[in-house]
Amino acid sequence: MELDPGRLELRLRREFGGTRGESRVVVRQAVDLAESGQYEADVGAELTNDLVISELEDAPNGTPADRWNWWIGSLEVAYTGYGRFGIQRFRS
């Protein structure tokens, strides 16, 4: 099962709050990460909606972008090369 951007966006807002713009940028970054193949090569698992939500649930707190950046930071420490998938800003 691959990423479904529309469903992922809805789940992000339902699970973690935040704005529509914030959820959209997280989805764009998730799609870019999946298309890069980097996560699958490093971890050996396909990036899916359920996996993204599960990983973001592990973050201590925050909105979708906060949680995404926490996870991307963890991947950066573990594997390197993930900083480009971080979120610097988004439109509300």
Solvent accessible surface area in square Angstrom, and as a share of the most:
residue,aa,sasa,rsa
1,M,169,0.76
2,E,127,0.57
3,L,21,0.10
4,D,56,0.29
5,P,62,0.39
6,G,43,0.41
7,R,162,0.59
8,L,0,0.00
9,E,28,0.13
10,L,101,0.50
11,R,60,0.22
12,L,0,0.00
13,R,53,0.19
14,R,166,0.61
15,E,76,0.34
16,F,26,0.11
17,G,33,0.32
18,G,38,0.37
19,T,53,0.31
20,R,132,0.48
21,G,16,0.16
22,E,6,0.03
23,S,0,0.00
24,R,117,0.43
25,V,17,0.09
26,V,0,0.00
27,V,10,0.06
28,R,135,0.49
29,Q,30,0.13
30,A,0,0.00
31,V,37,0.21
32,D,69,0.36
33,L,0,0.00
34,A,41,0.31
35,E,137,0.61
36,S,50,0.32
37,G,32,0.30
38,Q,33,0.15
39,Y,8,0.03
40,E,94,0.42
41,A,86,0.67
42,D,56,0.29
43,V,60,0.35
44,G,64,0.61
45,A,34,0.27
46,E,75,0.34
47,L,7,0.03
48,T,21,0.12
49,N,12,0.06
50,D,82,0.43
51,L,40,0.20
52,V,0,0.00
53,I,4,0.02
54,S,57,0.37
55,E,47,0.21
56,L,0,0.00
57,E,94,0.42
58,D,96,0.50
59,A,6,0.05
60,P,101,0.64
61,N,106,0.54
62,G,30,0.29
63,T,50,0.29
64,P,0,0.00
65,A,5,0.04
66,D,79,0.41
67,R,36,0.13
68,W,0,0.00
69,N,55,0.28
70,W,102,0.36
71,W,8,0.03
72,I,6,0.03
73,G,32,0.31
74,S,50,0.32
75,L,12,0.06
76,E,59,0.27
77,V,132,0.76
78,A,70,0.54
79,Y,89,0.34
80,T,89,0.52
81,G,40,0.38
82,Y,0,0.00
83,G,45,0.43
84,R,161,0.59
85,F,7,0.03
86,G,18,0.17
87,I,13,0.07
88,Q,161,0.71
89,R,209,0.76
90,F,79,0.33
91,R,216,0.79
92,S,115,0.74
